[in-house]
């Protein structure tokens, strides 16, 4: 979506999807009466983003731990088979 030779920002798309009339009035310079709800939505998005970052880090750490366990399991299995032969 283009407007006046520039792209519409993500925050503008959010306003337009919620109420395209509110978006139009905002473009005309009329502030929204629902500023508190907009701030609540922004806070929710920030919290959600932080939760996603934590989950991604936890997933990465768990993958590393699983890989280390797998390598140790393989090494112990190989070591056990070598000691049984000799």
C-alpha positions as CSV (number, residue, x, y, z in Angstrom):
1,X,0.0,0.0,0.0
2,X,1.4,3.3,-1.0
3,X,0.5,6.7,0.2
4,X,2.1,10.0,-0.9
5,X,5.2,8.3,-2.4
6,X,6.0,6.4,0.8
7,X,5.0,3.0,2.3
8,X,2.6,2.8,5.1
9,X,4.3,1.8,8.3
10,X,3.4,-1.3,10.4
11,X,1.7,0.8,13.0
12,X,-0.4,2.5,10.4
13,X,-1.4,-0.9,9.0
14,X,-2.5,-1.9,12.5
15,X,-4.6,1.2,12.8
16,X,-6.1,0.7,9.4
17,X,-6.9,-3.0,10.0
18,X,-8.6,-2.1,13.3
19,X,-10.6,0.8,11.8
20,X,-9.8,2.3,8.5
21,X,-11.9,5.4,9.4
22,X,-9.6,5.9,12.4
23,X,-6.6,5.6,10.2
24,X,-8.0,8.1,7.7
25,X,-8.7,10.6,10.5
26,X,-5.3,10.1,11.9
27,X,-3.8,10.9,8.5
28,X,-5.8,14.2,8.5
29,X,-4.2,15.1,11.9
30,X,-7.1,14.2,14.2
31,X,-5.7,12.3,17.2
32,X,-7.4,9.1,18.4
33,X,-9.4,9.1,21.6
34,X,-8.2,5.6,22.3
35,X,-4.6,6.4,23.0
36,X,-4.7,4.4,26.2
37,X,-5.8,1.3,24.3
38,X,-3.1,1.9,21.7
39,X,-0.5,2.1,24.5
40,X,-1.8,-1.1,26.0
41,X,-1.5,-2.8,22.6
42,X,2.0,-1.6,22.2
43,X,2.9,-2.9,25.7
44,X,1.3,-6.3,24.9
45,X,3.4,-6.5,21.7
46,X,6.6,-5.7,23.6
47,X,5.9,-8.3,26.2
48,X,5.0,-10.9,23.6
49,X,8.2,-10.1,21.7
50,X,10.3,-10.5,24.9
51,X,8.5,-13.8,25.6
52,X,9.4,-15.0,22.1
53,X,13.0,-14.1,22.5
54,X,13.2,-16.0,25.8
55,X,11.5,-19.1,24.2
56,X,13.9,-19.0,21.3
57,X,16.9,-18.8,23.6
58,X,15.6,-21.7,25.7
59,X,15.0,-23.8,22.6
60,X,18.6,-23.0,21.4
61,X,20.0,-24.0,24.8
62,X,18.0,-27.2,24.9
63,X,19.3,-28.2,21.5
64,X,22.9,-27.6,22.6
65,X,22.3,-29.7,25.7
66,X,20.7,-32.5,23.7
67,X,23.6,-32.5,21.3
68,X,26.1,-32.7,24.1
69,X,24.1,-35.6,25.6
70,X,24.0,-37.4,22.3
71,X,27.8,-37.0,21.8
72,X,28.5,-38.2,25.3
73,X,26.1,-41.2,24.8
74,X,27.9,-42.1,21.6
75,X,31.4,-41.7,23.2
76,X,30.4,-43.8,26.2
77,X,28.9,-46.4,23.9
78,X,32.1,-46.5,21.8
79,X,34.3,-46.5,24.9
80,X,32.2,-49.4,26.4
81,X,32.5,-51.4,23.2
82,X,36.3,-50.9,23.1
83,X,36.8,-51.9,26.7
84,X,34.7,-55.0,26.2
85,X,36.9,-56.1,23.3
86,X,40.2,-55.7,25.2
